[in-house]
Amino acid sequence: MPPTTTTPKPHPSGDNRFKLLDRAITKHQSRGDALIEVLHAAQGIFGYLENDLLVYIARALKLPLSRVYGVATFYHFFTLKPKGKHTFVLCTGTACYVKGANKIQHAAEECCKVKFGQTTPDDKISLVQARCVGSCGIAPVAVLDDKVAGKLTPEGAVERLMAWKNEKDEVTA
């Protein structure tokens, strides 16, 4: 008898990214206490955590959807919407607020013409608020594409945002 080769069956959703997510869930033995790790994997694979994905994870880990949604919305590094090319995360904790985070927020919103929690129409910049990023000693703080910027001023924020806005889009041949 000739050897048979089997091609992997596609995921029932038709989206092969779920195979990668299933591997992450299996790696953690479908344990509910691995929720944060599974959410990290899902966001890394899909880019953001849409509602259908949260339902899938809740079922796979045998957790209530409310718990999965609660964790996904509590931590600022999880996002439920697609992010822009660049991310501007402004800390709005007490130390940052006292030292002028509200002025930085206003300047950023004016510069980008969107509110925090939104992405610019050209998908270049997402403005995100965080309750605290743990860098109170250098307040006010923003995390700009995963790099902490301390003692930020409204002018410094606008300067960075303008640089992002003025970047030329990469042209693919």
MODELLER restraints for C-alpha pairs under 7 A, 6 or more apart:
rsr = mdl.restraints
at = mdl.atoms
rsr.add(forms.Gaussian(group=physical.xy_distance, feature=features.Distance(at['CA:10:A'], at['CA:16:A']), mean=6.43, stdev=0.5))
rsr.add(forms.Gaussian(group=physical.xy_distance, feature=features.Distance(at['CA:11:A'], at['CA:18:A']), mean=6.61, stdev=0.5))
rsr.add(forms.Gaussian(group=physical.xy_distance, feature=features.Distance(at['CA:11:A'], at['CA:19:A']), mean=6.67, stdev=0.5))
rsr.add(forms.Gaussian(group=physical.xy_distance, feature=features.Distance(at['CA:17:A'], at['CA:45:A']), mean=6.64, stdev=0.5))
rsr.add(forms.Gaussian(group=physical.xy_distance, feature=features.Distance(at['CA:21:A'], at['CA:41:A']), mean=6.73, stdev=0.5))
rsr.add(forms.Gaussian(group=physical.xy_distance, feature=features.Distance(at['CA:21:A'], at['CA:42:A']), mean=6.01, stdev=0.5))
rsr.add(forms.Gaussian(group=physical.xy_distance, feature=features.Distance(at['CA:24:A'], at['CA:38:A']), mean=6.37, stdev=0.5))
rsr.add(forms.Gaussian(group=physical.xy_distance, feature=features.Distance(at['CA:24:A'], at['CA:41:A']), mean=6.68, stdev=0.5))
rsr.add(forms.Gaussian(group=physical.xy_distance, feature=features.Distance(at['CA:25:A'], at['CA:38:A']), mean=6.23, stdev=0.5))
rsr.add(forms.Gaussian(group=physical.xy_distance, feature=features.Distance(at['CA:28:A'], at['CA:34:A']), mean=6.28, stdev=0.5))
rsr.add(forms.Gaussian(group=physical.xy_distance, feature=features.Distance(at['CA:30:A'], at['CA:60:A']), mean=6.49, stdev=0.5))
rsr.add(forms.Gaussian(group=physical.xy_distance, feature=features.Distance(at['CA:30:A'], at['CA:61:A']), mean=5.06, stdev=0.5))
rsr.add(forms.Gaussian(group=physical.xy_distance, feature=features.Distance(at['CA:31:A'], at['CA:61:A']), mean=5.82, stdev=0.5))
rsr.add(forms.Gaussian(group=physical.xy_distance, feature=features.Distance(at['CA:32:A'], at['CA:61:A']), mean=5.11, stdev=0.5))
rsr.add(forms.Gaussian(group=physical.xy_distance, feature=features.Distance(at['CA:32:A'], at['CA:62:A']), mean=6.83, stdev=0.5))
rsr.add(forms.Gaussian(group=physical.xy_distance, feature=features.Distance(at['CA:32:A'], at['CA:63:A']), mean=6.42, stdev=0.5))
rsr.add(forms.Gaussian(group=physical.xy_distance, feature=features.Distance(at['CA:43:A'], at['CA:49:A']), mean=5.80, stdev=0.5))
rsr.add(forms.Gaussian(group=physical.xy_distance, feature=features.Distance(at['CA:47:A'], at['CA:82:A']), mean=6.66, stdev=0.5))
rsr.add(forms.Gaussian(group=physical.xy_distance, feature=features.Distance(at['CA:48:A'], at['CA:79:A']), mean=5.37, stdev=0.5))
rsr.add(forms.Gaussian(group=physical.xy_distance, feature=features.Distance(at['CA:48:A'], at['CA:80:A']), mean=5.54, stdev=0.5))
rsr.add(forms.Gaussian(group=physical.xy_distance, feature=features.Distance(at['CA:48:A'], at['CA:81:A']), mean=5.86, stdev=0.5))
rsr.add(forms.Gaussian(group=physical.xy_distance, feature=features.Distance(at['CA:48:A'], at['CA:82:A']), mean=5.62, stdev=0.5))
rsr.add(forms.Gaussian(group=physical.xy_distance, feature=features.Distance(at['CA:49:A'], at['CA:79:A']), mean=6.01, stdev=0.5))
rsr.add(forms.Gaussian(group=physical.xy_distance, feature=features.Distance(at['CA:49:A'], at['CA:80:A']), mean=4.65, stdev=0.5))
rsr.add(forms.Gaussian(group=physical.xy_distance, feature=features.Distance(at['CA:49:A'], at['CA:81:A']), mean=6.90, stdev=0.5))
rsr.add(forms.Gaussian(group=physical.xy_distance, feature=features.Distance(at['CA:50:A'], at['CA:80:A']), mean=5.29, stdev=0.5))
rsr.add(forms.Gaussian(group=physical.xy_distance, feature=features.Distance(at['CA:50:A'], at['CA:81:A']), mean=6.68, stdev=0.5))
rsr.add(forms.Gaussian(group=physical.xy_distance, feature=features.Distance(at['CA:54:A'], at['CA:68:A']), mean=6.57, stdev=0.5))
rsr.add(forms.Gaussian(group=physical.xy_distance, feature=features.Distance(at['CA:54:A'], at['CA:69:A']), mean=6.78, stdev=0.5))
rsr.add(forms.Gaussian(group=physical.xy_distance, feature=features.Distance(at['CA:55:A'], at['CA:65:A']), mean=6.21, stdev=0.5))
rsr.add(forms.Gaussian(group=physical.xy_distance, feature=features.Distance(at['CA:58:A'], at['CA:64:A']), mean=6.06, stdev=0.5))
rsr.add(forms.Gaussian(group=physical.xy_distance, feature=features.Distance(at['CA:58:A'], at['CA:65:A']), mean=5.38, stdev=0.5))
rsr.add(forms.Gaussian(group=physical.xy_distance, feature=features.Distance(at['CA:58:A'], at['CA:68:A']), mean=6.14, stdev=0.5))
rsr.add(forms.Gaussian(group=physical.xy_distance, feature=features.Distance(at['CA:72:A'], at['CA:78:A']), mean=5.71, stdev=0.5))
rsr.add(forms.Gaussian(group=physical.xy_distance, feature=features.Distance(at['CA:76:A'], at['CA:130:A']), mean=5.67, stdev=0.5))
rsr.add(forms.Gaussian(group=physical.xy_distance, feature=features.Distance(at['CA:83:A'], at['CA:119:A']), mean=6.68, stdev=0.5))
rsr.add(forms.Gaussian(group=physical.xy_distance, feature=features.Distance(at['CA:83:A'], at['CA:126:A']), mean=5.79, stdev=0.5))
rsr.add(forms.Gaussian(group=physical.xy_distance, feature=features.Distance(at['CA:84:A'], at['CA:119:A']), mean=5.98, stdev=0.5))
rsr.add(forms.Gaussian(group=physical.xy_distance, feature=features.Distance(at['CA:84:A'], at['CA:123:A']), mean=4.49, stdev=0.5))
rsr.add(forms.Gaussian(group=physical.xy_distance, feature=features.Distance(at['CA:84:A'], at['CA:124:A']), mean=4.72, stdev=0.5))
rsr.add(forms.Gaussian(group=physical.xy_distance, feature=features.Distance(at['CA:84:A'], at['CA:125:A']), mean=4.69, stdev=0.5))
rsr.add(forms.Gaussian(group=physical.xy_distance, feature=features.Distance(at['CA:84:A'], at['CA:126:A']), mean=5.01, stdev=0.5))
rsr.add(forms.Gaussian(group=physical.xy_distance, feature=features.Distance(at['CA:85:A'], at['CA:123:A']), mean=6.38, stdev=0.5))
rsr.add(forms.Gaussian(group=physical.xy_distance, feature=features.Distance(at['CA:85:A'], at['CA:124:A']), mean=4.71, stdev=0.5))
rsr.add(forms.Gaussian(group=physical.xy_distance, feature=features.Distance(at['CA:85:A'], at['CA:125:A']), mean=5.93, stdev=0.5))
rsr.add(forms.Gaussian(group=physical.xy_distance, feature=features.Distance(at['CA:86:A'], at['CA:124:A']), mean=5.87, stdev=0.5))
rsr.add(forms.Gaussian(group=physical.xy_distance, feature=features.Distance(at['CA:86:A'], at['CA:125:A']), mean=4.78, stdev=0.5))
rsr.add(forms.Gaussian(group=physical.xy_distance, feature=features.Distance(at['CA:86:A'], at['CA:126:A']), mean=6.29, stdev=0.5))
rsr.add(forms.Gaussian(group=physical.xy_distance, feature=features.Distance(at['CA:86:A'], at['CA:145:A']), mean=5.84, stdev=0.5))
rsr.add(forms.Gaussian(group=physical.xy_distance, feature=features.Distance(at['CA:87:A'], at['CA:125:A']), mean=5.70, stdev=0.5))
rsr.add(forms.Gaussian(group=physical.xy_distance, feature=features.Distance(at['CA:87:A'], at['CA:126:A']), mean=4.85, stdev=0.5))
rsr.add(forms.Gaussian(group=physical.xy_distance, feature=features.Distance(at['CA:87:A'], at['CA:127:A']), mean=6.23, stdev=0.5))
rsr.add(forms.Gaussian(group=physical.xy_distance, feature=features.Distance(at['CA:87:A'], at['CA:144:A']), mean=5.98, stdev=0.5))
rsr.add(forms.Gaussian(group=physical.xy_distance, feature=features.Distance(at['CA:87:A'], at['CA:145:A']), mean=5.18, stdev=0.5))
rsr.add(forms.Gaussian(group=physical.xy_distance, feature=features.Distance(at['CA:88:A'], at['CA:126:A']), mean=6.15, stdev=0.5))
rsr.add(forms.Gaussian(group=physical.xy_distance, feature=features.Distance(at['CA:88:A'], at['CA:127:A']), mean=5.05, stdev=0.5))
rsr.add(forms.Gaussian(group=physical.xy_distance, feature=features.Distance(at['CA:88:A'], at['CA:128:A']), mean=6.03, stdev=0.5))
rsr.add(forms.Gaussian(group=physical.xy_distance, feature=features.Distance(at['CA:88:A'], at['CA:142:A']), mean=6.75, stdev=0.5))
rsr.add(forms.Gaussian(group=physical.xy_distance, feature=features.Distance(at['CA:88:A'], at['CA:143:A']), mean=6.00, stdev=0.5))
rsr.add(forms.Gaussian(group=physical.xy_distance, feature=features.Distance(at['CA:88:A'], at['CA:144:A']), mean=4.86, stdev=0.5))
rsr.add(forms.Gaussian(group=physical.xy_distance, feature=features.Distance(at['CA:88:A'], at['CA:145:A']), mean=6.60, stdev=0.5))
rsr.add(forms.Gaussian(group=physical.xy_distance, feature=features.Distance(at['CA:89:A'], at['CA:127:A']), mean=6.16, stdev=0.5))
rsr.add(forms.Gaussian(group=physical.xy_distance, feature=features.Distance(at['CA:89:A'], at['CA:128:A']), mean=4.57, stdev=0.5))
rsr.add(forms.Gaussian(group=physical.xy_distance, feature=features.Distance(at['CA:89:A'], at['CA:129:A']), mean=5.45, stdev=0.5))
rsr.add(forms.Gaussian(group=physical.xy_distance, feature=features.Distance(at['CA:89:A'], at['CA:130:A']), mean=6.46, stdev=0.5))
rsr.add(forms.Gaussian(group=physical.xy_distance, feature=features.Distance(at['CA:89:A'], at['CA:142:A']), mean=5.34, stdev=0.5))
rsr.add(forms.Gaussian(group=physical.xy_distance, feature=features.Distance(at['CA:89:A'], at['CA:143:A']), mean=4.92, stdev=0.5))
rsr.add(forms.Gaussian(group=physical.xy_distance, feature=features.Distance(at['CA:89:A'], at['CA:144:A']), mean=6.36, stdev=0.5))
rsr.add(forms.Gaussian(group=physical.xy_distance, feature=features.Distance(at['CA:90:A'], at['CA:128:A']), mean=6.23, stdev=0.5))
rsr.add(forms.Gaussian(group=physical.xy_distance, feature=features.Distance(at['CA:90:A'], at['CA:129:A']), mean=4.93, stdev=0.5))
rsr.add(forms.Gaussian(group=physical.xy_distance, feature=features.Distance(at['CA:90:A'], at['CA:130:A']), mean=6.00, stdev=0.5))
rsr.add(forms.Gaussian(group=physical.xy_distance, feature=features.Distance(at['CA:90:A'], at['CA:141:A']), mean=6.47, stdev=0.5))
rsr.add(forms.Gaussian(group=physical.xy_distance, feature=features.Distance(at['CA:90:A'], at['CA:142:A']), mean=4.36, stdev=0.5))
rsr.add(forms.Gaussian(group=physical.xy_distance, feature=features.Distance(at['CA:90:A'], at['CA:143:A']), mean=6.51, stdev=0.5))
rsr.add(forms.Gaussian(group=physical.xy_distance, feature=features.Distance(at['CA:91:A'], at['CA:129:A']), mean=5.99, stdev=0.5))
rsr.add(forms.Gaussian(group=physical.xy_distance, feature=features.Distance(at['CA:91:A'], at['CA:130:A']), mean=4.84, stdev=0.5))
rsr.add(forms.Gaussian(group=physical.xy_distance, feature=features.Distance(at['CA:91:A'], at['CA:131:A']), mean=5.92, stdev=0.5))
rsr.add(forms.Gaussian(group=physical.xy_distance, feature=features.Distance(at['CA:91:A'], at['CA:132:A']), mean=5.36, stdev=0.5))
rsr.add(forms.Gaussian(group=physical.xy_distance, feature=features.Distance(at['CA:91:A'], at['CA:133:A']), mean=6.10, stdev=0.5))
rsr.add(forms.Gaussian(group=physical.xy_distance, feature=features.Distance(at['CA:91:A'], at['CA:141:A']), mean=5.72, stdev=0.5))
rsr.add(forms.Gaussian(group=physical.xy_distance, feature=features.Distance(at['CA:91:A'], at['CA:142:A']), mean=5.72, stdev=0.5))
rsr.add(forms.Gaussian(group=physical.xy_distance, feature=features.Distance(at['CA:92:A'], at['CA:101:A']), mean=6.16, stdev=0.5))
rsr.add(forms.Gaussian(group=physical.xy_distance, feature=features.Distance(at['CA:92:A'], at['CA:129:A']), mean=6.57, stdev=0.5))
rsr.add(forms.Gaussian(group=physical.xy_distance, feature=features.Distance(at['CA:92:A'], at['CA:130:A']), mean=6.01, stdev=0.5))
rsr.add(forms.Gaussian(group=physical.xy_distance, feature=features.Distance(at['CA:92:A'], at['CA:131:A']), mean=5.34, stdev=0.5))
rsr.add(forms.Gaussian(group=physical.xy_distance, feature=features.Distance(at['CA:92:A'], at['CA:132:A']), mean=6.38, stdev=0.5))
rsr.add(forms.Gaussian(group=physical.xy_distance, feature=features.Distance(at['CA:93:A'], at['CA:131:A']), mean=5.08, stdev=0.5))
rsr.add(forms.Gaussian(group=physical.xy_distance, feature=features.Distance(at['CA:93:A'], at['CA:132:A']), mean=4.87, stdev=0.5))
rsr.add(forms.Gaussian(group=physical.xy_distance, feature=features.Distance(at['CA:95:A'], at['CA:136:A']), mean=5.78, stdev=0.5))
rsr.add(forms.Gaussian(group=physical.xy_distance, feature=features.Distance(at['CA:95:A'], at['CA:139:A']), mean=6.16, stdev=0.5))
rsr.add(forms.Gaussian(group=physical.xy_distance, feature=features.Distance(at['CA:96:A'], at['CA:136:A']), mean=6.82, stdev=0.5))
rsr.add(forms.Gaussian(group=physical.xy_distance, feature=features.Distance(at['CA:96:A'], at['CA:139:A']), mean=4.82, stdev=0.5))
rsr.add(forms.Gaussian(group=physical.xy_distance, feature=features.Distance(at['CA:96:A'], at['CA:140:A']), mean=4.14, stdev=0.5))
rsr.add(forms.Gaussian(group=physical.xy_distance, feature=features.Distance(at['CA:96:A'], at['CA:141:A']), mean=6.42, stdev=0.5))
rsr.add(forms.Gaussian(group=physical.xy_distance, feature=features.Distance(at['CA:99:A'], at['CA:139:A']), mean=6.42, stdev=0.5))
rsr.add(forms.Gaussian(group=physical.xy_distance, feature=features.Distance(at['CA:99:A'], at['CA:140:A']), mean=5.72, stdev=0.5))
rsr.add(forms.Gaussian(group=physical.xy_distance, feature=features.Distance(at['CA:100:A'], at['CA:140:A']), mean=6.45, stdev=0.5))
rsr.add(forms.Gaussian(group=physical.xy_distance, feature=features.Distance(at['CA:101:A'], at['CA:140:A']), mean=5.81, stdev=0.5))
rsr.add(forms.Gaussian(group=physical.xy_distance, feature=features.Distance(at['CA:103:A'], at['CA:154:A']), mean=6.24, stdev=0.5))
rsr.add(forms.Gaussian(group=physical.xy_distance, feature=features.Distance(at['CA:104:A'], at['CA:153:A']), mean=6.49, stdev=0.5))
rsr.add(forms.Gaussian(group=physical.xy_distance, feature=features.Distance(at['CA:104:A'], at['CA:154:A']), mean=4.40, stdev=0.5))
rsr.add(forms.Gaussian(group=physical.xy_distance, feature=features.Distance(at['CA:104:A'], at['CA:157:A']), mean=6.73, stdev=0.5))
rsr.add(forms.Gaussian(group=physical.xy_distance, feature=features.Distance(at['CA:107:A'], at['CA:154:A']), mean=5.80, stdev=0.5))
rsr.add(forms.Gaussian(group=physical.xy_distance, feature=features.Distance(at['CA:107:A'], at['CA:158:A']), mean=6.63, stdev=0.5))
rsr.add(forms.Gaussian(group=physical.xy_distance, feature=features.Distance(at['CA:108:A'], at['CA:157:A']), mean=6.69, stdev=0.5))
rsr.add(forms.Gaussian(group=physical.xy_distance, feature=features.Distance(at['CA:108:A'], at['CA:158:A']), mean=6.08, stdev=0.5))
rsr.add(forms.Gaussian(group=physical.xy_distance, feature=features.Distance(at['CA:109:A'], at['CA:115:A']), mean=5.37, stdev=0.5))
rsr.add(forms.Gaussian(group=physical.xy_distance, feature=features.Distance(at['CA:109:A'], at['CA:116:A']), mean=6.94, stdev=0.5))
rsr.add(forms.Gaussian(group=physical.xy_distance, feature=features.Distance(at['CA:111:A'], at['CA:158:A']), mean=6.46, stdev=0.5))
rsr.add(forms.Gaussian(group=physical.xy_distance, feature=features.Distance(at['CA:112:A'], at['CA:120:A']), mean=6.57, stdev=0.5))
rsr.add(forms.Gaussian(group=physical.xy_distance, feature=features.Distance(at['CA:114:A'], at['CA:120:A']), mean=6.23, stdev=0.5))
rsr.add(forms.Gaussian(group=physical.xy_distance, feature=features.Distance(at['CA:116:A'], at['CA:127:A']), mean=4.74, stdev=0.5))
rsr.add(forms.Gaussian(group=physical.xy_distance, feature=features.Distance(at['CA:116:A'], at['CA:128:A']), mean=5.34, stdev=0.5))
rsr.add(forms.Gaussian(group=physical.xy_distance, feature=features.Distance(at['CA:116:A'], at['CA:129:A']), mean=6.47, stdev=0.5))
rsr.add(forms.Gaussian(group=physical.xy_distance, feature=features.Distance(at['CA:117:A'], at['CA:127:A']), mean=5.65, stdev=0.5))
rsr.add(forms.Gaussian(group=physical.xy_distance, feature=features.Distance(at['CA:117:A'], at['CA:128:A']), mean=5.09, stdev=0.5))
rsr.add(forms.Gaussian(group=physical.xy_distance, feature=features.Distance(at['CA:117:A'], at['CA:129:A']), mean=6.98, stdev=0.5))
rsr.add(forms.Gaussian(group=physical.xy_distance, feature=features.Distance(at['CA:118:A'], at['CA:126:A']), mean=5.88, stdev=0.5))
rsr.add(forms.Gaussian(group=physical.xy_distance, feature=features.Distance(at['CA:118:A'], at['CA:127:A']), mean=5.87, stdev=0.5))
rsr.add(forms.Gaussian(group=physical.xy_distance, feature=features.Distance(at['CA:119:A'], at['CA:125:A']), mean=5.61, stdev=0.5))
rsr.add(forms.Gaussian(group=physical.xy_distance, feature=features.Distance(at['CA:119:A'], at['CA:126:A']), mean=4.13, stdev=0.5))
rsr.add(forms.Gaussian(group=physical.xy_distance, feature=features.Distance(at['CA:119:A'], at['CA:127:A']), mean=6.30, stdev=0.5))
rsr.add(forms.Gaussian(group=physical.xy_distance, feature=features.Distance(at['CA:120:A'], at['CA:126:A']), mean=6.44, stdev=0.5))
rsr.add(forms.Gaussian(group=physical.xy_distance, feature=features.Distance(at['CA:124:A'], at['CA:165:A']), mean=6.80, stdev=0.5))
rsr.add(forms.Gaussian(group=physical.xy_distance, feature=features.Distance(at['CA:135:A'], at['CA:141:A']), mean=6.99, stdev=0.5))
rsr.add(forms.Gaussian(group=physical.xy_distance, feature=features.Distance(at['CA:138:A'], at['CA:150:A']), mean=4.91, stdev=0.5))
rsr.add(forms.Gaussian(group=physical.xy_distance, feature=features.Distance(at['CA:138:A'], at['CA:151:A']), mean=5.33, stdev=0.5))
rsr.add(forms.Gaussian(group=physical.xy_distance, feature=features.Distance(at['CA:139:A'], at['CA:150:A']), mean=5.86, stdev=0.5))
rsr.add(forms.Gaussian(group=physical.xy_distance, feature=features.Distance(at['CA:139:A'], at['CA:151:A']), mean=5.23, stdev=0.5))
rsr.add(forms.Gaussian(group=physical.xy_distance, feature=features.Distance(at['CA:140:A'], at['CA:150:A']), mean=6.05, stdev=0.5))
rsr.add(forms.Gaussian(group=physical.xy_distance, feature=features.Distance(at['CA:140:A'], at['CA:151:A']), mean=5.10, stdev=0.5))
rsr.add(forms.Gaussian(group=physical.xy_distance, feature=features.Distance(at['CA:140:A'], at['CA:152:A']), mean=5.57, stdev=0.5))
rsr.add(forms.Gaussian(group=physical.xy_distance, feature=features.Distance(at['CA:141:A'], at['CA:148:A']), mean=6.91, stdev=0.5))
rsr.add(forms.Gaussian(group=physical.xy_distance, feature=features.Distance(at['CA:141:A'], at['CA:149:A']), mean=5.67, stdev=0.5))
rsr.add(forms.Gaussian(group=physical.xy_distance, feature=features.Distance(at['CA:141:A'], at['CA:150:A']), mean=4.58, stdev=0.5))
rsr.add(forms.Gaussian(group=physical.xy_distance, feature=features.Distance(at['CA:141:A'], at['CA:151:A']), mean=6.14, stdev=0.5))
rsr.add(forms.Gaussian(group=physical.xy_distance, feature=features.Distance(at['CA:141:A'], at['CA:152:A']), mean=5.94, stdev=0.5))
rsr.add(forms.Gaussian(group=physical.xy_distance, feature=features.Distance(at['CA:142:A'], at['CA:148:A']), mean=5.96, stdev=0.5))
rsr.add(forms.Gaussian(group=physical.xy_distance, feature=features.Distance(at['CA:142:A'], at['CA:149:A']), mean=5.36, stdev=0.5))
rsr.add(forms.Gaussian(group=physical.xy_distance, feature=features.Distance(at['CA:142:A'], at['CA:150:A']), mean=6.75, stdev=0.5))
rsr.add(forms.Gaussian(group=physical.xy_distance, feature=features.Distance(at['CA:143:A'], at['CA:149:A']), mean=5.96, stdev=0.5))
